[in-house]
């Protein structure tokens, strides 16, 4: 039986640091080889843009967002600690509780959503197969998805790195089977006839790509680079992270856009059932294989979320070992999935709204943290990351205030229609045309939040970082 990872939020000892930058390809590729990316193609076109604009937005949005993830990975390589421990350098040892708690909510939310989607997709697929009870099929999908996710996340880093490699290879091969079977459904004439959309639509799709594909991984990036020796080239760490995380989503989003542009009914169905709708193009004999692809693709992301949520819980000061923290989060995930799949009438819409609302401050935190990483010329002081009286201090109010201001500005420039209780957002949109204007659904508030985060940390952090490193 594979050994249980003993390390938690501690700094990884020198004799345990090993591997090469290329090892980062597998966890990031495995976390992003999801059939959801095919459905994202329809979402990109939903901004009223052409196929070529959607392709460009997918490329730019994915690469730019994972560049930020790559820069975050550098912190792990430099000081061999987890992301939410390294974040203490920018926010203070105790002040980091605020972004840590936000990060924890995002992790638990996404791992719940991914396993729920895997469970629901299984039910949809076997409903088409026939002679299989939908509820029984969902139970089987639920058990398979939860088992793989829990085993990987609880056992820890070494198991995850190996498991993600196998998940990636299997899922890529089976997804290629889906592409080959549906290739004749693409009507290239219809695809290329879609007229170009306005700049607002392109910007909206670009921001969707940044926030929906890569940005949510920034708070986990160092968790998977912290075992690397410090001698590994920084450029290689960034390059392999971006390559591994970007290559499959870009390909699938582009192909998904072509499928959606070829069939308006498919595009409409994807909006209601992102994964199940994709089965309508398949022969019956491939449906069981498709369900396996759906489960494994979503599980790859769920494993990383669950593992990092456990590390984040420990970094918040909960006095338990890493595998216990992961188990606690696993229980929360199970409760959430059962509620979403078997109890709630309509939970996804308000929950998506909740995650988007959290996405603005998380984007602000990401900007502050990555800027802090890039401003530092030396490795972090490992002991001071755990000492409120050390060089990083207890609470860094300038960083916290920067995130608060960035969030207030960001929420003012996003439109959140997923739940009535979130309608207060968008209070600054009148400046650029109102809540029904051309920019209303471009969610530029996310970019504004990131810009404020970068500027704020540069203004208030440059001198203090110089003092810390002197």
C-alpha positions in Angstrom: 0.0 0.0 0.0 1.4 3.5 -0.9 2.8 5.4 2.1 0.8 8.2 3.7 2.4 11.6 3.3 3.5 12.8 6.7 4.4 16.4 5.7 1.8 19.0 6.2 2.2 22.8 6.1 5.8 22.5 7.3 8.8 23.5 5.1 10.0 20.4 3.2 13.4 19.2 4.4 16.4 19.4 2.0 16.7 15.6 1.8 13.0 15.3 0.7 13.3 17.7 -2.2 13.5 16.0 -5.5 12.2 15.8 -9.0 12.3 18.0 -12.1 10.2 20.9 -13.4 8.7 18.6 -16.0 7.0 16.6 -13.2 4.6 19.5 -12.8 3.1 18.7 -16.2 1.1 15.8 -14.9 -0.8 17.2 -11.9 -1.8 20.3 -13.9 -2.7 18.4 -17.0 -4.7 15.9 -15.0 -6.6 18.6 -13.2 -7.7 20.3 -16.5 -8.4 17.3 -18.8 -12.2 17.7 -18.3 -15.0 17.3 -20.8 -16.3 20.5 -19.3 -13.8 22.3 -21.5 -15.8 21.1 -24.5 -18.9 22.8 -23.0 -16.8 26.0 -22.4 -16.6 26.3 -26.2 -20.4 27.0 -26.2 -20.0 29.4 -23.3 -17.3 31.4 -25.2 -19.6 31.7 -28.2 -22.4 32.8 -25.9 -20.6 36.2 -25.6 -21.7 36.9 -29.2 -18.4 36.4 -30.9 -17.0 34.4 -33.8 -15.3 31.1 -33.7 -11.9 32.7 -34.3 -12.5 35.3 -31.6 -13.5 32.5 -29.2 -10.4 30.5 -30.1 -8.2 33.6 -29.5 -9.9 34.3 -26.2 -9.5 30.7 -25.1 -5.7 30.8 -25.9 -5.1 34.1 -24.3 -7.3 33.5 -21.3 -5.9 30.1 -20.5 -2.2 31.0 -21.0 -2.4 34.3 -19.1 -4.3 32.7 -16.2 -1.8 29.8 -15.9 1.1 32.2 -16.2 -0.2 33.6 -12.9 -0.4 30.0 -11.6 3.2 29.4 -12.8 4.5 32.5 -11.0 2.7 31.3 -7.8 4.5 27.9 -8.2 7.8 29.8 -8.0 7.1 30.6 -4.4 6.9 26.8 -3.6 10.1 26.1 -5.3 11.9 29.0 -3.6 10.9 28.1 0.0 9.3 24.7 -0.2 6.1 25.5 1.7 2.4 25.5 0.8 0.7 28.4 -0.9 -1.3 29.6 2.0 1.7 29.5 4.3 3.8 31.5 1.8 0.9 34.0 1.6 1.7 35.0 5.2 4.7 37.0 3.9 2.3 39.4 2.2 -0.5 39.4 4.7 1.1 38.7 8.1 1.1 35.4 9.9 -2.3 36.0 11.5 -3.6 38.4 8.9 -3.4 35.6 6.3 -6.4 34.0 8.0 -8.7 36.2 5.9 -7.5 35.1 2.4 -6.9 31.6 3.8 -10.6 31.3 4.8 -11.7 32.6 1.4 -9.4 30.2 -0.3 -10.7 27.3 1.8 -14.3 28.1 0.8 -13.4 28.1 -2.9 -11.6 24.8 -2.6 -14.4 23.0 -0.8 -16.9 24.6 -3.2 -15.2 23.4 -6.3 -14.4 19.9 -5.1 -18.2 19.6 -4.3 -19.2 20.9 -7.7 -16.8 18.6 -9.6 -17.9 15.4 -7.8 -21.6 16.5 -8.2 -21.1 17.0 -11.9 -19.4 13.5 -12.2 -22.3 11.9 -10.4 -25.0 13.7 -12.4 -23.2 13.0 -15.7 -23.1 9.2 -14.9 -26.9 9.3 -14.4 -27.5 11.1 -17.7 -25.2 8.8 -19.6 -26.8 5.5 -18.3 -30.3 6.9 -18.8 -29.4 6.9 -22.5 -27.9 3.4 -22.4 -31.3 2.1 -21.2 -32.2 -0.7 -18.8 -30.3 1.0 -16.0 -31.9 2.9 -13.2 -30.7 6.5 -13.2 -30.4 6.7 -9.4 -28.5 3.4 -9.3 -26.1 4.7 -12.0 -25.6 7.9 -10.1 -24.7 6.0 -6.9 -22.1 4.0 -8.8 -20.6 7.2 -10.3 -20.7 8.8 -6.9 -18.8 5.9 -5.3 -16.2 5.7 -8.0 -15.5 9.5 -8.1 -15.5 9.9 -4.3 -13.2 6.8 -3.8 -10.5 8.0 -6.2 -10.7 11.5 -4.9 -10.4 10.6 -1.2 -7.7 8.0 -1.7 -5.5 10.4 -3.7 -6.0 13.4 -1.5 -5.6 11.5 1.8 -2.5 9.6 0.9 -0.9 12.8 -0.4 1.7 14.2 -2.7 3.5 11.1 -4.1 0.2 9.3 -4.8 -1.3 12.3 -6.4 1.7 12.8 -8.7 1.5 9.2 -9.9 -2.3 9.1 -10.0 -2.6 12.3 -12.1 -0.2 10.9 -14.7 -2.4 7.8 -15.2 -5.6 9.9 -15.1 -4.2 12.2 -17.7 -3.1 9.5 -20.1 -6.4 7.5 -19.8 -8.6 10.6 -20.1 -6.7 12.0 -23.1 -6.9 8.8 -25.0 -10.7 8.3 -24.3 -11.4 12.0 -25.0 -9.6 11.6 -28.4 -12.1 8.8 -29.0 -14.9 11.3 -28.4 -13.4 13.8 -30.9 -13.0 11.1 -33.6 -16.6 9.9 -33.2 -18.1 13.4 -33.3 -15.8 14.9 -36.0 -18.4 14.4 -38.7 -20.8 16.6 -36.6 -18.7 19.7 -37.3 -20.1 21.8 -40.1 -17.1 24.0 -40.9 -19.2 26.2 -43.2 -21.5 27.1 -40.3 -18.5 27.5 -38.0 -16.7 30.1 -40.2 -19.9 32.0 -41.1 -20.4 33.3 -37.5 -19.8 37.0 -37.7 -17.3 38.7 -35.5 -18.7 40.2 -32.3 -18.0 43.5 -30.5 -14.9 44.1 -28.4 -17.0 43.9 -25.3 -18.0 40.3 -26.1 -14.4 39.4 -26.8 -13.2 40.9 -23.5 -16.0 39.1 -21.7 -14.9 35.8 -23.2 -11.3 36.5 -22.4 -12.1 37.3 -18.7 -14.3 34.1 -18.6 -11.3 32.2 -19.8 -9.1 33.7 -17.2 -11.5 33.2 -14.3 -13.1 30.0 -15.4 -10.1 28.0 -16.4 -6.9 29.1 -14.6 -7.3 31.7 -11.9 -8.9 29.4 -9.4 -5.7 27.4 -9.2 -3.3 30.2 -8.0 -4.0 29.5 -4.3 -2.9 25.8 -4.8 0.1 26.2 -7.1 2.9 26.1 -4.5 1.4 23.0 -3.0 2.7 20.9 -6.0 6.1 22.7 -6.5 7.3 22.7 -2.9 9.0 19.4 -3.2 11.3 20.6 -6.0 15.0 21.4 -5.3 15.7 25.1 -5.3 18.3 24.5 -8.0 15.5 23.9 -10.6 15.3 26.7 -13.1 12.5 29.1 -12.4 11.7 29.5 -16.1 11.2 25.7 -16.3 8.8 25.7 -13.4 6.6 28.3 -15.1 6.9 26.8 -18.5 5.9 23.2 -17.5 3.0 24.5 -15.4 1.6 26.6 -18.2 2.1 23.8 -20.8 0.6 21.1 -18.7 -2.4 23.1 -17.6 -3.1 24.8 -21.0 -2.6 22.4 -23.8 -5.7 20.3 -23.3 -8.2 23.0 -22.3 -7.3 25.1 -25.3 -7.7 22.2 -27.7 -11.1 21.1 -26.1 -12.5 24.6 -25.9 -11.7 25.2 -29.5 -13.2 21.9 -30.6 -16.2 22.5 -28.4 -16.8 25.9 -30.0 -16.8 24.2 -33.4 -19.4 21.6 -32.3 -21.6 24.3 -30.7 -21.4 26.5 -33.8 -22.4 23.6 -35.9 -25.6 22.8 -33.9 -27.6 25.5 -32.2 -29.7 22.9 -30.4 -26.5 21.4 -28.9 -25.4 24.8 -27.7 -28.7 25.4 -26.0 -28.6 21.9 -24.4 -25.1 22.5 -23.0 -26.4 25.6 -21.2 -28.8 23.3 -19.3 -26.6 20.1 -18.9 -22.9 20.9 -19.7 -21.8 17.2 -19.8 -24.9 15.2 -20.5 -25.6 17.3 -23.6 -22.4 16.0 -25.2 -23.7 12.5 -25.3 -26.3 13.3 -27.9 -23.6 13.1 -30.6 -22.3 9.7 -29.6 -23.3 6.1 -30.6 -24.8 4.1 -27.7 -21.8 1.7 -27.5 -19.5 4.6 -26.5 -21.7 6.0 -23.7 -20.2 3.8 -20.9 -16.7 4.9 -22.0 -17.9 8.5 -22.1 -19.1 8.2 -18.5 -15.7 7.0 -17.4 -14.1 10.0 -19.3 -16.5 12.3 -17.5 -15.7 10.9 -14.1 -12.0 10.7 -14.4 -11.7 14.2 -16.0 -13.6 15.8 -13.1 -11.9 13.7 -10.5 -8.5 15.0 -11.6 -9.5 18.5 -10.5 -11.3 17.3 -7.4 -8.2 15.6 -6.1 -6.1 18.7 -6.2 -8.9 20.8 -4.7 -9.4 18.3 -1.8 -5.6 18.0 -1.1 -5.1 21.7 -1.1 -8.2 22.4 1.0 -6.8 20.1 3.7 -3.5 22.0 3.7 -5.3 25.3 3.8 -7.4 24.1 6.8 -4.2 23.3 8.7 -2.6 26.6 7.7 -5.6 28.4 9.3 -4.6 26.9 12.7 -6.8 23.9 13.0 -4.7 21.5 15.2 -5.0 18.3 13.2 -2.7 16.4 10.9 -2.9 16.9 7.2 -4.7 13.6 6.4 -7.3 14.3 9.1 -7.9 17.8 7.7 -8.4 16.2 4.2 -10.8 13.7 5.7 -12.8 16.5 7.4 -13.0 18.3 4.1 -14.0 15.0 2.4 -17.0 14.7 4.8 -18.1 18.3 3.9 -17.7 17.4 0.2 -19.8 14.3 0.7 -22.6 16.2 2.4 -22.5 18.9 -0.3 -22.7 16.4 -3.1 -25.5 14.4 -1.6 -27.5 17.6 -1.1 -26.8 18.9 -4.6 -27.6 15.6 -6.4 -30.4 14.1 -4.3 -32.1 16.8 -2.3 -31.8 20.3 -3.7 -34.3 21.4 -6.4 -32.0 24.1 -7.8 -28.7 24.6 -6.1 -26.2 25.1 -8.9 -27.3 28.5 -9.9 -27.1 30.2 -6.5 -23.9 28.3 -5.8 -22.3 29.5 -9.0 -23.2 33.0 -7.9 -21.6 32.4 -4.6 -18.4 31.2 -6.2 -18.3 34.1 -8.6 -18.8 36.5 -5.7 -15.8 34.8 -4.0 -13.9 35.0 -7.2 -13.4 38.7 -7.0 -11.6 38.8 -3.7 -9.7 35.7 -4.6 -8.5 37.5 -7.8 -7.4 40.4 -5.7 -5.5 38.1 -3.3 -3.9 36.4 -6.3 -2.6 39.7 -7.6 -1.2 40.7 -4.2 0.4 37.4 -3.6 2.0 36.9 -7.1 3.2 40.5 -7.1 4.8 39.8 -3.7 6.5 36.7 -5.1 7.9 38.5 -8.1 9.1 41.5 -5.9 11.2 39.2 -3.7 14.8 38.5 -4.7 15.6 36.1 -1.9 13.9 33.0 -0.5 11.4 33.4 2.3 12.6 33.2 5.9 11.1 29.8 6.8 11.0 30.3 10.6 9.4 33.8 10.3 6.5 32.3 8.2 5.4 30.7 11.4 6.2 33.4 13.9 3.9 36.5 14.3 6.8 38.4 15.9 9.1 37.7 12.9 9.9 39.9 10.0 6.6 39.4 8.3 4.7 40.6 11.3 1.3 39.5 12.7 -1.0 41.5 10.4 -0.1 43.4 7.2 -2.9 45.9 7.1 -1.8 47.5 3.8 -2.3 44.1 1.9 -5.6 43.4 3.6 -6.8 46.9 2.8 -5.7 46.5 -0.8 -7.8 43.3 -1.1 -10.8 45.0 0.5 -10.6 48.0 -1.8 -10.0 45.8 -4.9 -13.0 43.7 -4.0 -15.3 46.7 -3.5 -14.2 48.0 -6.9 -14.4 44.6 -8.6 -17.9 43.7 -7.3 -19.0 47.1 -8.6 -18.2 46.1 -12.2 -19.6 42.5 -12.3 -23.1 41.4 -13.0 -24.2 38.4 -11.0 -27.6 37.1 -12.2 -27.4 33.6 -10.6 -29.2 34.5 -7.4 -31.5 37.4 -6.4 -29.5 37.9 -3.1 -26.5 38.8 -5.2 -28.2 41.5 -7.3 -26.4 44.2 -5.3 -23.3 43.7 -7.4 -22.7 45.9 -10.4 -23.2 49.2 -8.5 -20.5 50.9 -10.6 -21.7 49.7 -14.0 -23.5 52.9 -14.7 -20.0 54.4 -15.4 -19.7 52.1 -18.5 -23.3 51.8 -19.7 -25.3 50.3 -16.8 -26.4 46.8 -15.9 -28.0 46.4 -19.4 -25.2 48.0 -21.3 -22.7 46.5 -23.7 -20.1 45.9 -20.9 -22.6 44.6 -18.3 -21.7 40.9 -18.8 -18.0 41.2 -19.5 -17.1 41.0 -15.8 -14.3 43.5 -16.1 -14.5 43.9 -12.3 -12.3 40.8 -12.0 -9.6 42.5 -14.0 -10.0 45.8 -12.1 -9.6 43.8 -8.8 -6.4 42.3 -10.1 -5.0 45.6 -11.3 -5.7 47.2 -7.9 -4.0 44.2 -6.2 -0.9 44.6 -8.3 -0.7 48.4 -7.9 -1.4 48.2 -4.2 1.2 45.6 -3.4 3.8 47.5 -5.5 3.0 50.8 -3.7 2.9 49.4 -0.1 5.1 46.4 -0.3 8.3 47.3 -2.3 10.0 49.1 0.6 8.9 46.6 3.3 10.1 43.7 1.2 13.5 45.4 0.7 13.8 45.9 4.5 12.8 42.2 5.1 15.5 41.0 2.7 18.3 43.4 3.9 
